């Protein structure tokens, strides 16, 4: 199934947190926080400005991004968990 976000929305797949710490301590699922980093799976065409023209998105598919912990809406697509959020909810792009 293909999902095409509308306007300035972005479909993000959360990246998994590490299972153990640097010291080798295993973190149980109940103690883990939701990761605030993910990979963009799909982007919308951009939002319309006051003149009816599309404003291009600053992010693209495949970018690793940081977002606020409580940002976006959780959705489940074909058994996979994703987030749909606005471009404004993105805090930054992780560059390698």
MOPAC internal coordinates of N, CA, C and O (Angstrom, degrees):
PM7 1SCF
backbone

  N    0.0000 0     0.00 0     0.00 0    0    0    0
  C    1.4420 1     0.00 0     0.00 0    1    0    0
  C    1.5233 1   108.25 1     0.00 0    2    1    0
  O    1.2310 1   120.60 1   -43.50 1    3    2    1
  N    1.3292 1   116.46 1   136.50 1    3    2    1
  C    1.4564 1   121.70 1   177.66 1    5    3    2
  C    1.5146 1   108.97 1  -104.82 1    6    5    3
  O    1.2310 1   120.66 1   -42.36 1    7    6    5
  N    1.3163 1   116.34 1   137.64 1    7    6    5
  C    1.4537 1   122.69 1   176.80 1    9    7    6
  C    1.5215 1   107.86 1  -116.01 1   10    9    7
  O    1.2310 1   120.41 1   -48.75 1   11   10    9
  N    1.3216 1   116.82 1   131.25 1   11   10    9
  C    1.4582 1   122.25 1   176.80 1   13   11   10
  C    1.5205 1   108.13 1  -119.28 1   14   13   11
  O    1.2310 1   120.09 1   -75.50 1   15   14   13
  N    1.3384 1   117.43 1   104.50 1   15   14   13
  C    1.4620 1   119.30 1   179.25 1   17   15   14
  C    1.5257 1   110.77 1   -62.93 1   18   17   15
  O    1.2310 1   120.88 1   -29.42 1   19   18   17
  N    1.3123 1   115.93 1   150.58 1   19   18   17
  C    1.4553 1   121.27 1  -179.79 1   21   19   18
  C    1.5268 1   111.13 1   -95.88 1   22   21   19
  O    1.2310 1   120.96 1   -28.02 1   23   22   21
  N    1.3171 1   115.78 1   151.98 1   23   22   21
  C    1.4612 1   124.90 1   175.89 1   25   23   22
  C    1.5282 1   111.75 1    48.81 1   26   25   23
  O    1.2310 1   119.54 1    57.15 1   27   26   25
  N    1.3335 1   118.49 1  -122.85 1   27   26   25
  C    1.4680 1   120.65 1  -175.13 1   29   27   26
  C    1.5277 1   112.15 1   -99.13 1   30   29   27
  O    1.2310 1   120.34 1  -151.02 1   31   30   29
  N    1.3144 1   116.95 1    28.98 1   31   30   29
  C    1.4709 1   120.64 1   179.38 1   33   31   30
  C    1.5256 1   110.52 1   -92.43 1   34   33   31
  O    1.2310 1   121.91 1   -24.73 1   35   34   33
  N    1.3483 1   113.95 1   155.27 1   35   34   33
  C    1.4531 1   121.92 1  -175.38 1   37   35   34
  C    1.5215 1   108.66 1  -134.40 1   38   37   35
  O    1.2310 1   119.90 1   -40.43 1   39   38   37
  N    1.3253 1   117.80 1   139.57 1   39   38   37
  C    1.4639 1   123.01 1   175.00 1   41   39   38
  C    1.5255 1   107.38 1   -99.82 1   42   41   39
  O    1.2310 1   120.75 1   -58.10 1   43   42   41
  N    1.3532 1   116.17 1   121.90 1   43   42   41
  C    1.4658 1   121.91 1  -174.43 1   45   43   42
  C    1.5205 1   109.70 1  -123.49 1   46   45   43
  O    1.2310 1   120.83 1   -42.19 1   47   46   45
  N    1.3267 1   116.02 1   137.81 1   47   46   45
  C    1.4661 1   121.68 1   172.86 1   49   47   46
  C    1.5231 1   106.58 1  -104.91 1   50   49   47
  O    1.2310 1   121.01 1   -57.32 1   51   50   49
  N    1.3450 1   115.68 1   122.68 1   51   50   49
  C    1.4695 1   120.36 1   179.85 1   53   51   50
  C    1.5240 1   110.04 1   -63.78 1   54   53   51
  O    1.2310 1   120.81 1   -38.42 1   55   54   53
  N    1.3241 1   116.05 1   141.58 1   55   54   53
  C    1.4583 1   121.04 1   173.45 1   57   55   54
  C    1.5187 1   107.88 1   -86.85 1   58   57   55
  O    1.2310 1   120.21 1   -37.51 1   59   58   57
  N    1.3148 1   117.20 1   142.49 1   59   58   57
  C    1.4643 1   122.45 1  -176.22 1   61   59   58
  C    1.5190 1   110.50 1   -73.35 1   62   61   59
  O    1.2310 1   121.02 1   -37.48 1   63   62   61
  N    1.3333 1   115.66 1   142.52 1   63   62   61
  C    1.4598 1   122.52 1   175.75 1   65   63   62
  C    1.5298 1   109.39 1   -76.49 1   66   65   63
  O    1.2310 1   121.26 1   -19.38 1   67   66   65
  N    1.3177 1   115.20 1   160.62 1   67   66   65
  C    1.4624 1   120.90 1   176.63 1   69   67   66
  C    1.5259 1   109.70 1   -66.85 1   70   69   67
  O    1.2310 1   120.32 1   -37.03 1   71   70   69
  N    1.3231 1   116.99 1   142.97 1   71   70   69
  C    1.4642 1   122.34 1   179.04 1   73   71   70
  C    1.5293 1   112.22 1   -80.47 1   74   73   71
  O    1.2310 1   120.41 1   153.77 1   75   74   73
  N    1.3517 1   116.82 1   -26.23 1   75   74   73
  C    1.4584 1   120.28 1  -178.62 1   77   75   74
  C    1.5265 1   109.47 1  -128.82 1   78   77   75
  O    1.2310 1   120.71 1   -21.91 1   79   78   77
  N    1.3255 1   116.25 1   158.09 1   79   78   77
  C    1.4606 1   121.14 1   176.95 1   81   79   78
  C    1.5232 1   109.27 1   -85.08 1   82   81   79
  O    1.2310 1   120.93 1    -4.52 1   83   82   81
  N    1.3262 1   115.82 1   175.48 1   83   82   81
  C    1.4669 1   120.02 1   178.71 1   85   83   82
  C    1.5226 1   111.07 1   -63.27 1   86   85   83
  O    1.2310 1   120.23 1   151.75 1   87   86   85
  N    1.3361 1   117.16 1   -28.25 1   87   86   85
  C    1.4661 1   121.13 1   178.83 1   89   87   86
  C    1.5175 1   113.65 1   -83.47 1   90   89   87
  O    1.2310 1   119.70 1   177.89 1   91   90   89
  N    1.3512 1   118.18 1    -2.11 1   91   90   89
  C    1.4539 1   121.66 1   177.51 1   93   91   90
  C    1.5119 1   114.79 1    94.64 1   94   93   91
  O    1.2310 1   119.80 1  -172.66 1   95   94   93
  N    1.3262 1   117.98 1     7.34 1   95   94   93
  C    1.4651 1   121.05 1   179.04 1   97   95   94
  C    1.5255 1   109.14 1   -79.72 1   98   97   95
  O    1.2310 1   120.58 1   -50.28 1   99   98   97
  N    1.3316 1   116.49 1   129.72 1   99   98   97
  C    1.4639 1   121.57 1   179.75 1  101   99   98
  C    1.5255 1   108.89 1   -83.56 1  102  101   99
  O    1.2310 1   120.95 1   -50.36 1  103  102  101
  N    1.3356 1   115.80 1   129.64 1  103  102  101
  C    1.4627 1   121.38 1  -178.51 1  105  103  102
  C    1.5236 1   109.07 1   -95.20 1  106  105  103
  O    1.2310 1   119.44 1   -58.06 1  107  106  105
  N    1.3374 1   118.68 1   121.94 1  107  106  105
  C    1.4697 1   120.00 1   178.39 1  109  107  106
  C    1.5266 1   110.90 1   -71.77 1  110  109  107
  O    1.2310 1   120.62 1   -23.96 1  111  110  109
  N    1.3392 1   116.42 1   156.04 1  111  110  109
  C    1.4600 1   121.66 1  -178.59 1  113  111  110
  C    1.5219 1   112.68 1   -56.81 1  114  113  111
  O    1.2310 1   119.70 1   144.22 1  115  114  113
  N    1.3175 1   118.18 1   -35.78 1  115  114  113
  C    1.4560 1   121.20 1  -177.21 1  117  115  114
  C    1.5293 1   112.32 1   -68.51 1  118  117  115
  O    1.2310 1   119.67 1   158.10 1  119  118  117
  N    1.3197 1   118.23 1   -21.90 1  119  118  117
  C    1.4640 1   121.79 1  -178.58 1  121  119  118
  C    1.5195 1   112.98 1   -95.86 1  122  121  119
  O    1.2310 1   120.21 1   171.44 1  123  122  121
  N    1.3093 1   117.21 1    -8.56 1  123  122  121
  C    1.4617 1   120.68 1  -178.14 1  125  123  122
  C    1.5195 1   111.07 1   -76.57 1  126  125  123
  O    1.2310 1   121.29 1   -35.74 1  127  126  125
  N    1.3158 1   115.15 1   144.26 1  127  126  125
  C    1.4613 1   120.72 1   172.00 1  129  127  126
  C    1.5183 1   107.62 1   -94.44 1  130  129  127
  O    1.2310 1   121.08 1   -23.64 1  131  130  129
  N    1.3462 1   115.54 1   156.36 1  131  130  129
  C    1.4514 1   119.09 1   175.22 1  133  131  130
  C    1.5241 1   108.22 1   -66.50 1  134  133  131
  O    1.2310 1   119.99 1   -46.66 1  135  134  133
  N    1.3209 1   117.63 1   133.34 1  135  134  133
  C    1.4620 1   118.96 1   179.85 1  137  135  134
  C    1.5304 1   110.65 1   -67.10 1  138  137  135
  O    1.2310 1   121.02 1   -35.53 1  139  138  137
  N    1.3207 1   115.65 1   144.47 1  139  138  137
  C    1.4595 1   121.42 1   179.34 1  141  139  138
  C    1.5209 1   109.94 1  -105.66 1  142  141  139
  O    1.2310 1   121.01 1  -152.86 1  143  142  141
  N    1.3271 1   115.67 1    27.14 1  143  142  141
  C    1.4573 1   121.52 1   178.49 1  145  143  142
  C    1.5203 1   107.90 1  -131.66 1  146  145  143
  O    1.2310 1   120.66 1   -38.15 1  147  146  145
  N    1.3112 1   116.35 1   141.85 1  147  146  145
  C    1.4505 1   119.33 1  -179.49 1  149  147  146
  C    1.5175 1   111.91 1  -156.66 1  150  149  147
  O    1.2310 1   121.71 1    -3.60 1  151  150  149
  N    1.3300 1   114.32 1   176.40 1  151  150  149
  C    1.4561 1   121.53 1   178.49 1  153  151  150
  C    1.5202 1   108.64 1  -115.01 1  154  153  151
  O    1.2310 1   120.72 1   -45.93 1  155  154  153
  N    1.3216 1   116.23 1   134.07 1  155  154  153
  C    1.4601 1   121.09 1  -179.71 1  157  155  154
  C    1.5192 1   109.24 1   -74.55 1  158  157  155
  O    1.2310 1   121.22 1   -53.40 1  159  158  157
  N    1.3359 1   115.27 1   126.60 1  159  158  157
  C    1.4619 1   121.94 1  -179.43 1  161  159  158
  C    1.5311 1   110.28 1   -97.31 1  162  161  159
  O    1.2310 1   120.28 1   142.50 1  163  162  161
  N    1.3393 1   117.07 1   -37.50 1  163  162  161
  C    1.4584 1   121.61 1  -179.48 1  165  163  162
  C    1.5194 1   109.49 1  -153.54 1  166  165  163
  O    1.2310 1   120.66 1   -30.49 1  167  166  165
  N    1.3208 1   116.34 1   149.51 1  167  166  165
  C    1.4644 1   121.37 1   177.45 1  169  167  166
  C    1.5248 1   109.62 1  -129.10 1  170  169  167
  O    1.2310 1   121.30 1   -29.41 1  171  170  169
  N    1.3136 1   115.13 1   150.59 1  171  170  169
  C    1.4561 1   120.78 1   176.11 1  173  171  170
  C    1.5202 1   110.43 1   -80.10 1  174  173  171
  O    1.2310 1   120.19 1    -2.23 1  175  174  173
  N    1.3345 1   117.25 1   177.77 1  175  174  173
  C    1.4572 1   121.06 1  -176.97 1  177  175  174
  C    1.5281 1   113.84 1   -75.96 1  178  177  175
  O    1.2310 1   119.19 1   167.93 1  179  178  177
  N    1.3196 1   119.15 1   -12.07 1  179  178  177
  C    1.4664 1   122.29 1  -177.48 1  181  179  178
  C    1.5146 1   109.86 1   111.63 1  182  181  179
  O    1.2310 1   121.02 1   -18.51 1  183  182  181
  N    1.3333 1   115.66 1   161.49 1  183  182  181
  C    1.4654 1   118.31 1  -178.20 1  185  183  182
  C    1.5206 1   111.00 1   -88.94 1  186  185  183
  O    1.2310 1   121.36 1   -16.69 1  187  186  185
  N    1.3191 1   115.01 1   163.31 1  187  186  185
  C    1.4575 1   121.22 1   178.94 1  189  187  186
  C    1.5232 1   109.56 1   -88.87 1  190  189  187
  O    1.2310 1   120.54 1   -41.20 1  191  190  189
  N    1.3478 1   116.57 1   138.80 1  191  190  189
  C    1.4539 1   119.11 1   175.27 1  193  191  190
  C    1.5311 1   109.57 1   -88.45 1  194  193  191
  O    1.2310 1   120.17 1     6.57 1  195  194  193
  N    1.3183 1   117.28 1  -173.43 1  195  194  193
  C    1.4682 1   121.62 1  -176.76 1  197  195  194
  C    1.5264 1   113.22 1   -63.92 1  198  197  195
  O    1.2310 1   120.40 1   158.60 1  199  198  197
  N    1.3252 1   116.84 1   -21.40 1  199  198  197
  C    1.4709 1   121.10 1  -179.02 1  201  199  198
  C    1.5243 1   112.59 1   -95.62 1  202  201  199
  O    1.2310 1   119.98 1  -175.08 1  203  202  201
  N    1.3324 1   117.64 1     4.92 1  203  202  201
  C    1.4562 1   121.77 1   178.88 1  205  203  202
  C    1.5135 1   114.19 1    82.00 1  206  205  203
  O    1.2310 1   119.92 1  -166.67 1  207  206  205
  N    1.3260 1   117.76 1    13.33 1  207  206  205
  C    1.4624 1   121.89 1   179.99 1  209  207  206
  C    1.5302 1   109.53 1   -98.24 1  210  209  207
  O    1.2310 1   120.31 1   -34.05 1  211  210  209
  N    1.3214 1   117.01 1   145.95 1  211  210  209
  C    1.4669 1   122.00 1   179.04 1  213  211  210
  C    1.5273 1   109.95 1   -75.56 1  214  213  211
  O    1.2310 1   120.80 1   -45.44 1  215  214  213
  N    1.3179 1   116.08 1   134.56 1  215  214  213
  C    1.4644 1   122.93 1   174.54 1  217  215  214
  C    1.5264 1   106.34 1   -98.89 1  218  217  215
  O    1.2310 1   120.69 1   -57.37 1  219  218  217
  N    1.3253 1   116.28 1   122.63 1  219  218  217
  C    1.4725 1   121.15 1  -176.28 1  221  219  218
  C    1.5268 1   110.81 1   -64.00 1  222  221  219
  O    1.2310 1   120.93 1   -31.83 1  223  222  221
  N    1.3336 1   115.83 1   148.17 1  223  222  221
  C    1.4645 1   122.52 1   179.19 1  225  223  222
  C    1.5400 1   109.01 1   -77.67 1  226  225  223
  O    1.2310 1   120.58 1   -32.65 1  227  226  225
  N    1.3450 1   116.50 1   147.35 1  227  226  225
  C    1.4612 1   121.98 1   176.91 1  229  227  226
  C    1.5215 1   112.45 1   -85.88 1  230  229  227
  O    1.2310 1   119.70 1   167.20 1  231  230  229
  N    1.3272 1   118.18 1   -12.80 1  231  230  229
  C    1.4568 1   122.33 1  -179.65 1  233  231  230
  C    1.5222 1   109.45 1  -114.72 1  234  233  231
  O    1.2310 1   121.09 1   -17.57 1  235  234  233
  N    1.3277 1   115.52 1   162.43 1  235  234  233
  C    1.4687 1   120.07 1  -179.67 1  237  235  234
  C    1.5239 1   109.41 1  -139.62 1  238  237  235
  O    1.2310 1   120.59 1   -13.09 1  239  238  237
  N    1.3001 1   116.48 1   166.91 1  239  238  237
  C    1.4609 1   122.55 1   177.97 1  241  239  238
  C    1.5262 1   109.62 1   -57.99 1  242  241  239
  O    1.2310 1   120.83 1   -44.99 1  243  242  241
  N    1.3356 1   116.01 1   135.01 1  243  242  241
  C    1.4601 1   121.34 1   179.20 1  245  243  242
  C    1.5176 1   113.82 1    97.31 1  246  245  243
  O    1.2310 1   119.49 1   165.17 1  247  246  245
  N    1.3372 1   118.58 1   -14.83 1  247  246  245
  C    1.4636 1   121.21 1   178.40 1  249  247  246
  C    1.5259 1   110.28 1   -66.82 1  250  249  247
  O    1.2310 1   120.31 1   -37.58 1  251  250  249
  N    1.3404 1   117.01 1   142.42 1  251  250  249
  C    1.4725 1   122.25 1   170.56 1  253  251  250
  C    1.5107 1   106.42 1   -93.49 1  254  253  251
  O    1.2310 1   120.71 1   -52.72 1  255  254  253
  N    1.3188 1   116.25 1   127.28 1  255  254  253
  C    1.4585 1   120.40 1  -174.26 1  257  255  254
  C    1.5218 1   111.56 1  -129.06 1  258  257  255
  O    1.2310 1   121.43 1   -23.05 1  259  258  257
  N    1.3229 1   114.87 1   156.95 1  259  258  257
  C    1.4534 1   123.03 1   172.39 1  261  259  258
  C    1.5180 1   107.46 1  -107.17 1  262  261  259
  O    1.2310 1   120.61 1   -40.93 1  263  262  261
  N    1.3270 1   116.43 1   139.07 1  263  262  261
  C    1.4595 1   120.38 1  -179.62 1  265  263  262
  C    1.5152 1   108.88 1  -140.20 1  266  265  263
  O    1.2310 1   120.89 1   -14.76 1  267  266  265
  N    1.3344 1   115.90 1   165.24 1  267  266  265
  C    1.4626 1   119.50 1  -179.41 1  269  267  266
  C    1.5244 1   109.53 1   -66.98 1  270  269  267
  O    1.2310 1   121.13 1   -31.84 1  271  270  269
  N    1.3204 1   115.44 1   148.16 1  271  270  269
  C    1.4637 1   122.24 1  -174.28 1  273  271  270
  C    1.5275 1   112.30 1   -57.55 1  274  273  271
  O    1.2310 1   120.36 1   143.30 1  275  274  273
  N    1.3302 1   116.91 1   -36.70 1  275  274  273
  C    1.4640 1   120.41 1  -176.48 1  277  275  274
  C    1.5266 1   112.28 1  -106.78 1  278  277  275
  O    1.2310 1   119.85 1  -164.51 1  279  278  277
  N    1.3226 1   117.90 1    15.49 1  279  278  277
  C    1.4591 1   121.29 1  -179.23 1  281  279  278
  C    1.5180 1   111.94 1   -81.71 1  282  281  279
  O    1.2310 1   120.93 1   -25.09 1  283  282  281
  N    1.3112 1   115.82 1   154.91 1  283  282  281
  C    1.4491 1   121.71 1   174.98 1  285  283  282
  C    1.5165 1   114.31 1    81.65 1  286  285  283
  O    1.2310 1   121.55 1    -4.99 1  287  286  285
  N    1.3248 1   114.63 1   175.01 1  287  286  285
  C    1.4562 1   123.06 1   179.78 1  289  287  286
  C    1.5243 1   108.24 1  -119.17 1  290  289  287
  O    1.2310 1   120.43 1   -54.05 1  291  290  289
  N    1.3337 1   116.78 1   125.95 1  291  290  289
  C    1.4671 1   121.32 1   178.38 1  293  291  290
  C    1.5176 1   110.15 1   -71.88 1  294  293  291
  O    1.2310 1   120.59 1   -48.63 1  295  294  293
  N    1.3384 1   116.47 1   131.37 1  295  294  293
  C    1.4708 1   122.12 1   175.05 1  297  295  294
  C    1.5240 1   108.16 1  -134.00 1  298  297  295
  O    1.2310 1   120.80 1   -26.73 1  299  298  297
  N    1.3199 1   116.07 1   153.27 1  299  298  297
  C    1.4622 1   121.75 1   177.12 1  301  299  298
  C    1.5252 1   106.96 1  -118.38 1  302  301  299
  O    1.2310 1   120.62 1   -57.74 1  303  302  301
  N    1.3361 1   116.42 1   122.26 1  303  302  301
  C    1.4613 1   122.39 1  -178.57 1  305  303  302
  C    1.5149 1   107.63 1  -125.89 1  306  305  303
  O    1.2310 1   120.73 1   -62.45 1  307  306  305
  N    1.3262 1   116.21 1   117.55 1  307  306  305
  C    1.4636 1   122.97 1  -179.68 1  309  307  306
  C    1.5253 1   111.43 1    50.75 1  310  309  307
  O    1.2310 1   120.17 1  -136.32 1  311  310  309
  N    1.3348 1   117.28 1    43.68 1  311  310  309
  C    1.4506 1   122.31 1   176.46 1  313  311  310
  C    1.5206 1   115.43 1    81.70 1  314  313  311
  O    1.2310 1   119.51 1   176.17 1  315  314  313
  N    1.3121 1   118.54 1    -3.83 1  315  314  313
  C    1.4649 1   122.75 1   179.69 1  317  315  314
  C    1.5259 1   109.58 1  -103.36 1  318  317  315
  O    1.2310 1   120.19 1   -37.48 1  319  318  317
  N    1.3301 1   117.24 1   142.52 1  319  318  317
  C    1.4583 1   122.37 1   178.15 1  321  319  318
  C    1.5172 1   110.63 1   -91.54 1  322  321  319
  O    1.2310 1   120.88 1   -48.19 1  323  322  321
  N    1.3357 1   115.93 1   131.81 1  323  322  321
  C    1.4613 1   122.77 1   179.22 1  325  323  322
  C    1.5259 1   108.87 1  -135.16 1  326  325  323
  O    1.2310 1   121.25 1    -9.62 1  327  326  325
  N    1.3153 1   115.21 1   170.38 1  327  326  325
  C    1.4567 1   122.78 1   172.46 1  329  327  326
  C    1.5190 1   108.26 1  -123.29 1  330  329  327
  O    1.2310 1   120.39 1   -40.31 1  331  330  329
  N    1.3157 1   116.86 1   139.69 1  331  330  329
  C    1.4566 1   121.41 1   169.95 1  333  331  330
  C    1.5181 1   105.92 1  -112.15 1  334  333  331
  O    1.2310 1   120.86 1   -55.64 1  335  334  333
  N    1.3266 1   115.96 1   124.36 1  335  334  333
  C    1.4591 1   120.27 1  -178.09 1  337  335  334
  C    1.5234 1   110.26 1  -143.16 1  338  337  335
  O    1.2310 1   121.42 1   -15.41 1  339  338  337
  N    1.3039 1   114.89 1   164.59 1  339  338  337
  C    1.4547 1   120.53 1   175.73 1  341  339  338
  C    1.5296 1   109.18 1   -81.73 1  342  341  339
  O    1.2310 1   121.21 1   -22.57 1  343  342  341
  N    1.3191 1   115.30 1   157.43 1  343  342  341
  C    1.4578 1   120.07 1   178.37 1  345  343  342
  C    1.5293 1   110.64 1   -59.53 1  346  345  343
  O    1.2310 1   119.97 1   148.75 1  347  346  345
  N    1.3207 1   117.66 1   -31.25 1  347  346  345
  C    1.4733 1   121.48 1  -179.77 1  349  347  346
  C    1.5290 1   111.93 1   -65.97 1  350  349  347
  O    1.2310 1   119.24 1   158.42 1  351  350  349
  N    1.3455 1   119.05 1   -21.58 1  351  350  349
  C    1.4589 1   122.20 1   179.36 1  353  351  350
  C    1.5275 1   112.57 1   -77.30 1  354  353  351
  O    1.2310 1   120.13 1   167.20 1  355  354  353
  N    1.3227 1   117.36 1   -12.80 1  355  354  353
  C    1.4633 1   122.20 1   179.23 1  357  355  354
  C    1.5293 1   108.17 1   -77.54 1  358  357  355
  O    1.2310 1   120.55 1   -52.60 1  359  358  357
  N    1.3305 1   116.55 1   127.40 1  359  358  357
  C    1.4511 1   121.36 1  -179.37 1  361  359  358
  C    1.5306 1   112.02 1   -88.44 1  362  361  359
  O    1.2310 1   120.41 1   148.32 1  363  362  361
  N    1.3374 1   116.82 1   -31.68 1  363  362  361
  C    1.4411 1   120.02 1  -179.82 1  365  363  362
  C    1.5174 1   111.85 1  -176.82 1  366  365  363
  O    1.2310 1   121.12 1   -15.23 1  367  366  365
  N    1.3286 1   115.46 1   164.77 1  367  366  365
  C    1.4597 1   122.52 1   178.42 1  369  367  366
  C    1.5323 1   107.23 1  -106.46 1  370  369  367
  O    1.2310 1   120.77 1   -48.78 1  371  370  369
  N    1.3355 1   116.14 1   131.22 1  371  370  369
  C    1.4734 1   121.11 1   178.95 1  373  371  370
  C    1.5200 1   107.32 1   -85.85 1  374  373  371
  O    1.2310 1   121.26 1   -61.00 1  375  374  373
  N    1.3344 1   115.20 1   119.00 1  375  374  373
  C    1.4680 1   120.01 1   179.11 1  377  375  374
  C    1.5192 1   109.06 1  -105.20 1  378  377  375
  O    1.2310 1   121.03 1   -42.87 1  379  378  377
  N    1.3433 1   115.63 1   137.13 1  379  378  377
  C    1.4694 1   118.17 1  -177.46 1  381  379  378
  C    1.5084 1   111.66 1  -101.94 1  382  381  379
  O    1.2310 1   120.10 1   180.00 1  383  382  381

